[in-house]
Amino acid sequence: MSQSQEKKSYLLPIIMMIALFSMISFVAGLSTPMGTIVKDQFGASNFMSQLGIFANFIAYAVMGIPSGLMIRKYGYKTTALAAVAVGFIGVSIQFLSGQVGSFYVYLAGAFVAGFSMCMLNAVVNPMLNTLGGGGKKGNALLQLGGSVNSLSATIVPVLVGYLIGNALKPSISDASPAMFIAMGIFAVVFVVLYFVQIPEPHLEPVVESKIKDKYSPMSFRHFILGAVAIFVYVGVEVGIQSIVQVFMTTEVAKGGLAMNKTITGSVVGTYWFLMMIGRLVGASIGGKVSSKAMLSTVTTIGLTLVLIAIFTPTTTTVGMPVFQEDISFGIAQVPLSIMLLILCGLCTSVMWGSIFNLAVEGLGKYTAMASGIFMAMVCGGGVLPAIQGLVADNVGFLNSYFVIAIGLAYMLFYALVGSKNVNKDIPVE
């Protein structure tokens, strides 16, 4: 009886954590269509078009470990409230950049918003894993949260694509309504979160004990390799769809296929929609299938799709269902290679939860600090797309996807070999 009451009392915190998961993707999702906007507005190169994403994610390298320290000292709720407030400020600065027409003010706003995303991720992932009880159930709950995250990410590129439409010279200010929505979400969630009770499983033990501990999360080989896998994964997830959007508005247009911003936004939105579908499936089977089996399967499929896409001529096209400018549904002709890359969303959908679950398995009291280190490694979401943009500038868009292929190969290695905990002798209570 008391056990079922305890589980019931966790329902509201779970809902709150899932809501925060959706906020992360809404703010992060703005950076992809914004890359196309700044390329047009400021005549930026492919590399520079990815700098907004870089600013978003490099903040993780700065704030990752401090986020873990904040959780240890002040708890999950206080850290989450601070993150929401910082997020509101970050999006406000991006809105201001549209009013003053400054690329550098936009980058500053993206950087501040990145602090918020990092802090929220540091809270949400360990909390969902803990509330789910760890193991397969924890993985299933992470996949469910991830599917809501993907729904939010699906909406953003479609919304911004609709806002800028066929404008010959779109500007940051054209995306202002999306930023108002983001600021409104932050304001509402701050108020709701303030009144919600959040369990603090790692707060009291850490305050009592950890003055001198010769161990840390970095004492576990599977965690170190998992942190690298997260660096690579976020770069892969972001790079696939971000470069696709720039590819469709430049290279595809050169080939004679007119791709307006609404259609390109819809195609990128399809990637996130497929991630949502994949995460819903992952959530439903996560309690039955091990994280290792899930990760090894999807990385193999993703690697196959990317390699086929690289060697498929862009002149080979296929019809894809998309939103038109009037938000009606229609079919647009896109290169087959792009469709294959978009299909990777089904694969990347479950990678985060699987890697996180494998990397923190058996860490016990080191989980909160591990989450902070993990968050620092999320900066890969800015580093890899910037590298990919640089490669695209020099050897072409499709060849830049070899960066993605190498990343997928590493994650396959982690699933098959690197995820094994070989440090079970370290006390974690």
Order of alpha helices (4+ residues) and beta strands (2+ residues): alpha-alpha-alpha-alpha-alpha-alpha-alpha-alpha-alpha-alpha-alpha-alpha-alpha-beta-beta-alpha-alpha-alpha-alpha-alpha-alpha
